[in-house]
Amino acid sequence: MKTRAKRPARKASSKLQGAVELARERWQAAKKSAKQAKQAAKQARRQFKDAKKALKHAKQAMLAAAKKLQSSVMSAARRRRKARAKTAVKAAPLAPVKARVATKRRARPKPAPAEVVATVAMEQTSPVQQETPAP
């Protein structure tokens, strides 16, 4: 037996209307969530920029603190060096003024002694032959 082809059943207007409303609600919900996602992304970008600025300021503050610490350490070392030099000068007995002046002056270089050159020609001698030991 052959069956007849079924015609598409006509939907009732109430069913069609319900589907349209459901689709509209879904579209509005998707639109709302997209808007929220866009706002969240915008806020995340802003937070990232703020964090980047905060990191930059923290880095600058750290470098400034390191520089300040280094300069304070160097100045403390200079003060210590000066204090040691002063105590060393106080501990050493003072030498007489004339002796101090004499030690500051450099000694003059002495001229080298002149070589004595003979005016008489030297005799030429033959080189001495070495004896070889007998075996």
Buried (B, 14 or more C-beta within 10 A) or exposed (E): EEEEEEEEEEEEEEEEEEEEEEEEEEEEEEEEEEEEEEEEEEEEEEEEEEEEEEEEEEEEEEEEEEEEEEEEEEEEEEEEEEEEEEEEEEEEEEEEEEEEEEEEEEEEEEEEEEEEEEEEEEEEEEEEEEEEEEE
